[in-house]
Amino acid sequence: MEIRIKIGNRAVGGFESSISVSNAEYRIAHACFACRKSWKLSEDSAAICPQCAGEAHHMGRSFKAPKRTDEEQWKKVEKLWRAGFRFPTNTGWYEVAPYPERLREVDEFISQNPDHPFRVKNQPSPRT
Protein backbone atom coordinates (compact mmCIF):
# COMPACT_ATOMS: atom_id res chain seq x y z
CA MET A 1 0.00 0.00 0.00
CA GLU A 2 2.89 2.36 0.74
CA ILE A 3 4.12 1.99 -2.84
CA ARG A 4 0.65 2.84 -4.20
CA ILE A 5 0.53 5.95 -2.05
CA LYS A 6 3.98 7.07 -3.24
CA ILE A 7 3.20 6.63 -6.95
CA GLY A 8 -0.27 8.20 -6.61
CA ASN A 9 -2.50 5.16 -7.17
CA ARG A 10 -3.93 5.42 -3.68
CA ALA A 11 -5.52 8.66 -2.53
CA VAL A 12 -5.21 9.39 1.16
CA GLY A 13 -7.05 12.26 2.71
CA GLY A 14 -9.64 13.38 5.14
CA PHE A 15 -13.24 12.30 5.01
CA GLU A 16 -15.45 14.65 3.06
CA SER A 17 -19.17 14.14 3.12
CA SER A 18 -21.52 15.50 0.51
CA ILE A 19 -24.45 14.94 2.87
CA SER A 20 -25.48 17.87 4.98
CA VAL A 21 -27.47 16.80 8.01
CA SER A 22 -29.11 20.19 8.47
CA ASN A 23 -30.26 20.26 4.85
CA ALA A 24 -31.18 16.59 4.54
CA GLU A 25 -34.25 15.97 2.42
CA TYR A 26 -36.43 13.28 3.90
CA ARG A 27 -38.63 11.24 1.67
CA ILE A 28 -41.98 10.25 3.10
CA ALA A 29 -44.17 7.43 1.82
CA HIS A 30 -47.26 8.65 -0.02
CA ALA A 31 -49.95 6.36 -1.41
CA CYS A 32 -52.62 6.64 -4.07
CA PHE A 33 -55.59 4.51 -3.08
CA ALA A 34 -57.08 4.65 -6.59
CA CYS A 35 -53.93 3.25 -8.25
CA ARG A 36 -52.93 1.16 -5.21
CA LYS A 37 -49.34 2.37 -5.48
CA SER A 38 -46.91 4.06 -3.14
CA TRP A 39 -44.01 6.47 -3.70
CA LYS A 40 -41.52 8.17 -1.46
CA LEU A 41 -41.82 11.90 -2.04
CA SER A 42 -40.01 14.78 -0.41
CA GLU A 43 -41.89 16.67 2.28
CA ASP A 44 -41.95 19.80 0.12
CA SER A 45 -43.17 18.20 -3.10
CA ALA A 46 -46.77 18.36 -4.23
CA ALA A 47 -48.66 15.28 -3.08
CA ILE A 48 -49.90 14.25 -6.51
CA CYS A 49 -49.97 10.70 -7.78
CA PRO A 50 -47.51 10.40 -10.69
CA GLN A 51 -49.75 7.71 -12.21
CA CYS A 52 -53.26 9.24 -12.25
CA ALA A 53 -52.60 12.82 -11.07
CA GLY A 54 -54.93 12.19 -8.12
CA GLU A 55 -54.11 12.89 -4.50
CA ALA A 56 -51.14 11.05 -3.01
CA HIS A 57 -51.79 10.67 0.72
CA HIS A 58 -49.05 11.23 3.32
CA MET A 59 -48.62 7.84 5.01
CA GLY A 60 -45.54 8.23 7.20
CA ARG A 61 -41.90 7.22 6.97
CA SER A 62 -42.42 3.53 7.82
CA PHE A 63 -45.32 2.74 5.52
CA LYS A 64 -44.90 -0.52 3.63
CA ALA A 65 -47.34 -0.76 0.75
CA PRO A 66 -49.25 -4.00 0.22
CA LYS A 67 -49.05 -5.76 -3.13
CA ARG A 68 -50.99 -3.89 -5.78
CA THR A 69 -53.25 -6.90 -6.30
CA ASP A 70 -54.13 -7.24 -2.60
CA GLU A 71 -57.36 -5.22 -2.58
CA GLU A 72 -58.33 -6.18 0.98
CA GLN A 73 -55.08 -4.83 2.42
CA TRP A 74 -55.36 -1.61 0.40
CA LYS A 75 -58.91 -1.12 1.71
CA LYS A 76 -57.63 -1.73 5.24
CA VAL A 77 -54.82 0.81 4.81
CA GLU A 78 -57.22 3.38 3.33
CA LYS A 79 -59.70 2.90 6.16
CA LEU A 80 -56.96 3.34 8.77
CA TRP A 81 -55.65 6.45 6.97
CA ARG A 82 -59.11 8.03 6.76
CA ALA A 83 -59.52 7.42 10.50
CA GLY A 84 -56.31 9.38 11.09
CA PHE A 85 -53.80 6.57 11.56
CA ARG A 86 -50.33 7.09 10.08
CA PHE A 87 -47.22 4.94 9.83
CA PRO A 88 -44.37 6.70 11.64
CA THR A 89 -41.17 5.00 12.64
CA ASN A 90 -41.94 3.06 15.82
CA THR A 91 -39.01 3.93 18.07
CA GLY A 92 -39.85 4.33 21.71
CA TRP A 93 -43.48 3.25 21.28
CA TYR A 94 -42.99 -0.41 22.04
CA GLU A 95 -46.23 -0.83 23.98
CA VAL A 96 -48.47 0.54 21.25
CA ALA A 97 -51.39 -1.56 20.02
CA PRO A 98 -50.37 -2.99 16.63
CA TYR A 99 -52.47 -2.22 13.60
CA PRO A 100 -54.98 -4.93 12.63
CA GLU A 101 -53.97 -7.63 10.18
CA ARG A 102 -57.34 -7.91 8.39
CA LEU A 103 -59.93 -5.48 7.04
CA ARG A 104 -62.69 -6.99 9.17
CA GLU A 105 -60.76 -6.03 12.34
CA VAL A 106 -60.33 -2.34 11.47
CA ASP A 107 -63.64 -0.95 12.80
CA GLU A 108 -63.11 -2.56 16.20
CA PHE A 109 -59.49 -1.36 16.28
CA ILE A 110 -60.52 2.23 15.49
CA SER A 111 -63.19 2.27 18.20
CA GLN A 112 -60.83 0.75 20.81
CA ASN A 113 -57.94 3.15 20.08
CA PRO A 114 -59.22 6.74 20.07
CA ASP A 115 -55.98 8.03 21.63
CA HIS A 116 -53.50 5.86 19.74
CA PRO A 117 -50.16 7.74 19.49
CA PHE A 118 -49.99 7.20 15.71
CA ARG A 119 -53.42 8.74 15.16
CA VAL A 120 -53.61 12.28 13.87
CA LYS A 121 -55.99 14.36 15.94
CA ASN A 122 -59.00 16.26 14.54
CA GLN A 123 -59.63 13.93 11.64
CA PRO A 124 -63.03 13.86 9.95
CA SER A 125 -65.06 10.74 10.57
CA PRO A 126 -63.87 7.88 8.33
CA ARG A 127 -65.68 6.94 5.16
CA THR A 128 -66.84 3.40 4.90
N, C-alpha and C positions, 0 to 999 in steps of 0.2 A: 504494500500500500504506500510505503514511503516513496518508492520509485515513481508511482503514479502521481503522487502529489508534486514531486519535483519536476516531472515533465509536463504537468498541466492536465493530465487525464482525469484527475480527481479534484473536484472543487471542494474546498473546505472554507466554511464561513459560518457566520451566525445564522440563527433561525429567523426567517422573515415570513410573516404570515400575511396573506392577502385578505384574511377574514377579519373584519372589524366587529367586535362584540357589540359595541354600542350602536352600530348601524346594521346589525344582522336583520335580514328579512325572513320572517317566519312564514312558512306556508301552512295554511290551515285547510283541513279537509272540508270540501263543499260537495253537496250531492244534489242531483236533479232527480226528483222522484218520478217524473214523467219518462225520462230516458233510462232510469235505473242505472246511473253511472255516477262516479265520484272522481273529483279532481282535487289536487292540492293547489290552492290559489293563495297569493299573497294577501295580507290583511287589507292592503290598500286598493287592491284590484276590484273592479266591478264584479258583483256576484251574479254573473250571467253564464248560463250553461253554454259551453262551446258547441254543443251538438244541436240543440233546438232553440237557442237564444231565450229560453225560459229562465226562471229564477233558479239560481244555484244556492242552496241553503247552507248556512254556516253550521257545521256539525261538531267541530272541535278537533284538537290536534291528534287524538287517539282513535278517531273513527276508522273502522275497518269495514269497507263496503261488502255486502253479501254478493254472491254471484248474480250476474245480471238476470239469469233465468229463474232465480229463486224469488218468486213473487211474494210468497208469504213473509219472508224475512224483510223484503223491502217495505211491505205494508206495516210490519211491526216497527221498523225504524222510523217510517213516516209518522206513525201514530205517536211514538215516543217523542219525536221532534216537535210535533204540533202541541203536545202537552207540556213542552218546555224543557225536555230532557236533552242534554248535550253530552258529548263524549270527550271530556278533558282527560289529560294524563292523570292517572290515579296514583299519585304519590302522596302519602300521608293520610289517605282516606281508606285505610285497610278494612274498617268495619262498616263500610257502606253496603247497603243492600244491592246485590248485583242485578243488572237488567234482566228481564225475563228472556227465556230461550225461545218461546213460541208466541205467536200472535194471540192466541186465545187467553194467554196469561197477562196481557198488557193492561186491560181495563182494571183488573184487581190490583196490579202493581201500582198503577197511577193513583188509585184511591187510597192505597195503604202508605204511599210515600209523598204526602203533600209538601214536606220540608226536606226532601232529598237534596244533598249538597250539590248535585250536578243538574239540578232543575233551575232554570231561569225563572225569576220571579215576574209577576205581572203578565203572564201569558194569557191570551184569549183562550176560551174553552176549546178543547180539541174537537176537530171534525171527526166524524165516524165514517 
